[in-house]
Amino acid sequence: MNAVILQISSVHFHFTFISVCFFLKFQGPRPGDLIEIFRIGYEHWAIYVEDDCVVHLAPDIGLPAHITSVFSNRAVVKYSRLEDVLHGCSWKVNNKLDGTYLPLPVDQILQRTKEMVNKIVQYSLIEGNCEHFVNGLRYGVPRIVVTHEPAGPACFLGVLPADGKADFGKH
């Protein structure tokens, strides 16, 4: 009789563990999370704010990001619905620098992020990009992780404030 009860407890624990893991995996992004968007040939980055909305860099002249990043040196910081930024592409939460840098407190991340909305910033192909931008907001450090994969053109949507200093949201 004890063996049967033990087996039932084990099954119940296993089911509860799977339920918790499922919930954690599919609960969606939390404020301050970095969103990596997988577009054809490159990744675009945004930072989750609230209510299925993100802040991200967008071209300020109406051209697609991969074209603008080559022909323009400006971008605008946009507050958009995540669905509108995805354009049907897949995405994931990717806070990959959490093991290297301590994220700022969420309220500070959100304040810094919201203060950047609608600002026009200069960018260059070499000195910064959309990934630098969101890392600067989350960690206070505009870093990227170098991989062995070739970077796509919009990945180099490098952002610099008008003064040319890469402070990405430091206030």
N, C-alpha and C positions, 0 to 999 in steps of 0.2 A: 504494500500500500504506500509506503514512504517513497519507493522508487517511482511510482506513478505520479505522485504529487511533485516530486523533484523534477520530473520530465515536463510536467505542465508549467511549472515555474520557469524552466529553461526556455520553453517555447514562448511564453509570455514575455520574458526579458528580450529574447531575440526579436520578436515582433515590435516591441516598444523601441528598441534600438534602431531598427530599420525605419520606423515611423519618424523618429527624431531626425535621423540622417536625411530622409526624404524631405522633411519640412525645412531643414537648414539649407539643403541644396536648392530647393525650388521656391524659397520665400521671396526671392528677388533681391535687387540691390538695395543697399542701405545708404542713407545720406553720407556723402563723402567718399563713397566707393568709386574707383576708377573703372570705366567701361571701355573695353577694347572691342572695336567694331571691325569685322573682317570683310573688307571690300576687295574687289577683284584687283590683285596686284599690290595691295598695300593695306595697312591698318590705320584706322582713324581712332582718336582717343577723345573721351568726354569724361566729365565728372558728374556723378549722380547727385541731384539736389533734393528733390521731393516729388511726390505725386506723378511718377513716371516722367519726370522732366530732368534734363541734363544741361550742363553748360559746356560749350565746345567752341572751337575756332571755326570760322567760316570765311570764305572769300568775301570781300566787301564790294566786289564789282559784278556780281551776278554770274560768274563763270564757275564751272565745277572746280572743286579743290585741286584736283591733279593738274589742271591746266593753269589755274591761278598761281599755284605755288611756283611755277616756272616763270610766269610773266608779270607777276605783281610782287610788291614788297609790303603789302598790308593785308591784315585780316581783322575781322570784327568778332568780338566775343559774344556769342549768342546763347540765349536761354530758349531751349526748344523741347518739345516732346520727344522722348527717346524714339518712339516709332517713326517720327518724321526725319530723324537723323539716320536711322538704320537703312532706309531705302531698300528694305527687304533683305538686308544682309544679316548674317548671324553675329552674335556678340557674346561676351562673357564679362563677368566681374573679374578684374585682374589687378589686384593690389600687390603686385609682385615684389615691390620694394619694402613691404612691411617687415621682412626679416633683416633688412639692412638699415632702414630708417624708421624711427618711431613716428607714426602719423600724428599730426597735430590734433588737438581736441576737435570733435565734430563741429561744435558751434563755431570754432575759429575757422575751420575749413569752409563752412557754409558762408560765414560772413565775408571772408576773403574772396570766395567764388562769386557771391552776389555783387560785390563791389566792382568786379571786373566786367559785368554784363553791359553790353552796348559800347564798350570802349573799343576804339580802333587802335590796333597795335601794329608795329612794324615787325616783319619777319624776314628771315633769310633762309636759304636752302641748307646752309651749313651750321649756323650758330644756335639753332634752337628749332623746335617743332611742336606739334600738338601734344606729343607725349611729354616733352619737357614742361609744357604749360600746365598740364594736369598734375604732374608730379610736384611742381612748384606749389600748387595749391594744396595738395594733400600733405606733403612732407616739409614744405618750406625749402626744398632743394630741387632745382630743375635738372634732374638727372634722367638718363635713359639707361637701359640695360642693353649692352651691345650683344647682338646675336650673330651667328654666322650666316643668317639669311640676308639676301639683298634687300635693302630698304626700298619701298615704293616711293613714288614722287610725293604723295600727300603726307607721308611720314615725315618728310622734310619741310612741312609747313611750319618752318621755324619761326618762333615768335620772339620778338624783342620789343620792349616798350619804346616809345618815341625817343627817349633819351639814349637808346642803344645799350642799356645795361640789362642783363638778364636777371631781373629780380622776381619775375613771375608771381605777382600777387603779394609780395612782401609789403607790409604796411607798418 
